[in-house]
Amino acid sequence: INNALYIFYYRATAIFIERFGTPAELADFRVAFVVMISALYVPKAVIWASSPRIALHHEQMDNAKFRNLLRQSADMNLYISAIITVGGLLYGETLIGFVFGAKYAHLGALWYVFDVAIGIFFVQQFCVDLLNNLKRERHVVNTFAVGVIVLTILNLIMIPHYGALGAAWARLVAGLVMVPMNLYALVKLVGGESLHGIRLWRFVAVNAMAAAIGFALLRVNFWLSLSAFLIAYGALSY
């Protein structure tokens, strides 16, 4: 059931756009969707590497090791999601134009909504994979069912009026509904404590400063700006 809902959740929107939108909107959506799916494979390495060990510590009731490794994994996932999301806001459209052609370099609001959705789904994906390994499959199925209902209703309402942009907003809202449900389940497993070992205000400050440096250099040179952003992000994080 989980896999069926997963497939429907990620694939059905294109069918709705094909039915209610235009071929150009469908092409734009598919490009943004391919970028999102590609980006979501990056943090998979983190959870695939750590979740079996996290599940083992939980099964053995070794709470100290369980919480420590869970927090390290959650922090790593958060960093990866943030650098890709913030970097996507600054450089995503231009990089998409390099890869897919100039006609896709101006996705505008569609890309920005999708980019934020990518960040949300980094967290969603982390929660889902971990909860499945911790034998909370029923919770994952229930959450996906809610997400599918929200996504379907919003697609039917928004795509006829706003096209691909409406579909992007529908996906973003569905993610905002599902992520708190899954985070709540994980927080319960760690006894109500924080999932993160880093200080979140420092994390926000790192992202803000790196983004400011990258944005300030964008008018000078794109590649200089991208390089400075990546270097600043790493240095400030360290």
C-alpha positions in Angstrom: 0.0 0.0 0.0 2.9 2.3 0.9 4.5 1.8 -2.5 1.2 2.2 -4.4 0.5 5.5 -2.6 4.1 6.7 -3.2 3.8 6.1 -7.0 0.4 7.8 -7.1 1.7 10.7 -5.1 4.7 11.4 -7.3 3.2 10.5 -10.7 -0.4 11.5 -10.7 0.1 15.3 -11.0 1.5 15.0 -14.5 -1.7 13.2 -15.5 -3.8 16.0 -14.0 -1.8 18.6 -15.9 -2.1 16.6 -19.1 -5.9 16.6 -18.6 -6.5 20.1 -17.4 -3.4 22.1 -18.5 -1.5 22.7 -21.7 1.5 20.8 -23.3 3.8 23.7 -22.4 2.8 23.6 -18.8 3.3 19.9 -18.7 6.8 20.2 -20.2 7.7 22.9 -17.6 6.4 20.8 -14.7 8.2 17.7 -15.9 11.5 19.5 -16.1 11.1 20.9 -12.5 9.9 17.4 -11.4 13.0 15.7 -12.8 15.3 18.2 -11.0 13.4 17.5 -7.8 13.6 13.8 -8.0 17.3 14.0 -8.9 18.0 16.2 -5.9 16.1 13.9 -3.6 18.6 11.1 -4.4 21.4 13.0 -2.9 20.4 12.6 0.8 19.3 9.0 0.2 22.9 8.0 0.9 22.6 9.5 4.4 19.5 7.6 5.4 20.4 4.4 3.6 23.7 4.3 5.3 22.5 5.2 8.8 18.9 3.9 9.2 19.7 0.1 9.6 22.1 1.0 12.4 19.6 3.4 13.9 16.9 0.7 13.8 19.3 -1.8 15.4 20.0 0.5 18.3 16.3 1.1 18.8 15.5 -2.6 18.7 18.3 -3.2 21.3 16.9 -0.3 23.4 20.3 1.4 23.4 18.8 4.8 23.7 22.0 6.8 23.9 23.4 5.4 20.6 19.9 5.5 19.0 19.4 9.2 19.8 23.0 10.2 18.9 23.0 8.6 15.5 19.5 9.8 14.7 20.5 13.4 15.5 23.7 13.1 13.4 21.7 11.8 10.5 19.0 14.4 10.9 21.6 17.1 11.0 23.3 15.9 7.9 20.0 15.6 6.0 19.1 19.1 7.1 22.4 20.5 5.9 22.1 18.8 2.5 18.5 20.0 2.1 19.4 23.5 3.0 22.4 24.0 0.7 20.5 22.5 -2.3 17.3 24.6 -1.5 19.1 27.9 -0.9 21.5 27.2 -3.8 18.5 26.4 -5.9 16.8 29.7 -5.2 19.9 31.6 -6.2 21.2 29.5 -9.2 18.5 26.9 -10.0 17.0 28.6 -13.0 20.3 29.3 -14.7 21.6 25.8 -14.1 18.3 24.3 -15.5 18.8 26.5 -18.6 22.3 25.0 -19.0 21.1 21.4 -18.7 17.7 21.5 -20.4 18.0 24.5 -22.8 17.4 28.2 -22.6 13.6 27.9 -22.9 13.6 26.4 -19.4 15.8 29.0 -17.9 12.9 31.2 -17.0 10.5 28.9 -15.1 10.0 31.8 -12.7 7.5 31.2 -9.9 7.1 27.6 -10.8 10.7 26.8 -10.1 10.8 28.8 -6.8 7.8 27.0 -5.4 9.2 23.7 -6.6 12.5 24.5 -5.0 11.0 25.1 -1.6 9.0 21.9 -2.1 12.3 20.1 -2.6 13.6 21.3 0.8 10.4 20.1 2.4 10.6 16.7 0.8 14.1 16.2 1.9 12.7 16.1 5.4 9.7 14.1 4.4 11.8 11.5 2.7 14.1 11.2 5.7 11.2 10.7 8.0 9.5 8.1 5.8 12.6 6.0 5.2 13.5 6.0 8.9 9.9 5.3 10.1 9.7 2.3 7.7 13.0 1.0 9.2 11.6 1.5 12.7 8.6 -0.6 11.8 6.2 2.3 11.7 4.9 1.4 8.3 1.2 1.9 9.3 1.9 5.6 10.2 3.7 6.2 6.9 0.8 4.7 5.0 -1.7 6.8 6.9 0.3 10.0 6.3 0.7 9.2 2.6 -3.0 8.7 2.3 -3.6 12.1 3.8 -1.0 13.6 1.4 -2.6 11.9 -1.6 -6.1 13.3 -0.6 -4.8 16.8 -0.1 -2.7 16.7 -3.3 -5.6 15.3 -5.4 -8.1 17.9 -4.2 -5.7 20.8 -4.7 -4.7 19.6 -8.1 -8.4 19.4 -9.2 -9.0 22.9 -7.9 -5.8 24.7 -8.9 -4.5 23.2 -12.1 -7.6 24.3 -14.2 -6.9 27.9 -13.0 -3.2 28.2 -12.5 -1.7 25.3 -14.6 1.7 23.9 -13.6 2.1 26.7 -11.0 -1.1 25.5 -9.3 0.3 21.9 -9.3 3.5 23.1 -7.7 1.6 24.9 -4.9 -0.5 21.7 -4.4 2.6 19.7 -3.9 4.1 22.2 -1.5 0.9 22.3 0.6 0.7 18.5 0.7 4.3 18.4 1.9 3.5 20.9 4.6 0.7 18.7 5.8 2.6 15.4 5.8 6.0 16.6 7.3 4.6 17.7 10.7 2.8 14.3 11.0 6.0 12.4 10.4 8.2 14.6 12.5 5.7 14.2 15.4 6.1 10.4 15.1 9.9 10.6 15.2 9.9 13.0 18.1 7.7 10.6 20.1 10.3 7.9 19.5 13.1 10.0 21.1 10.9 10.9 24.1 9.9 14.4 22.9 13.5 15.6 22.6 14.9 17.6 19.7 15.8 15.6 16.6 18.8 17.9 16.0 22.1 18.3 17.8 23.0 21.6 16.1 21.8 24.9 17.3 19.1 25.9 14.7 19.8 29.6 15.1 23.4 29.1 14.0 22.2 27.0 11.1 19.9 29.7 10.0 22.6 32.3 10.3 25.0 30.2 8.1 22.4 29.9 5.4 21.6 33.6 5.5 25.2 34.8 5.4 26.2 32.4 2.6 23.1 33.4 0.6 23.9 37.1 1.1 27.4 36.5 -0.2 26.2 34.6 -3.2 23.5 37.1 -4.0 25.9 40.1 -3.8 28.2 38.5 -6.3 25.5 37.4 -8.8 25.7 40.6 -10.7 29.5 40.4 -11.0 29.7 36.8 -12.4 27.5 33.7 -12.1 30.3 31.2 -11.6 32.2 33.4 -9.2 29.0 33.8 -7.2 28.3 30.0 -7.1 31.9 29.3 -6.1 31.8 31.9 -3.3 28.5 30.6 -2.1 29.8 27.0 -1.8 33.0 28.1 -0.1 31.3 30.4 2.3 28.7 27.8 3.2 31.4 25.2 4.0 33.6 27.7 5.9 30.8 29.2 7.9 29.4 25.7 8.7 32.8 24.6 9.9 
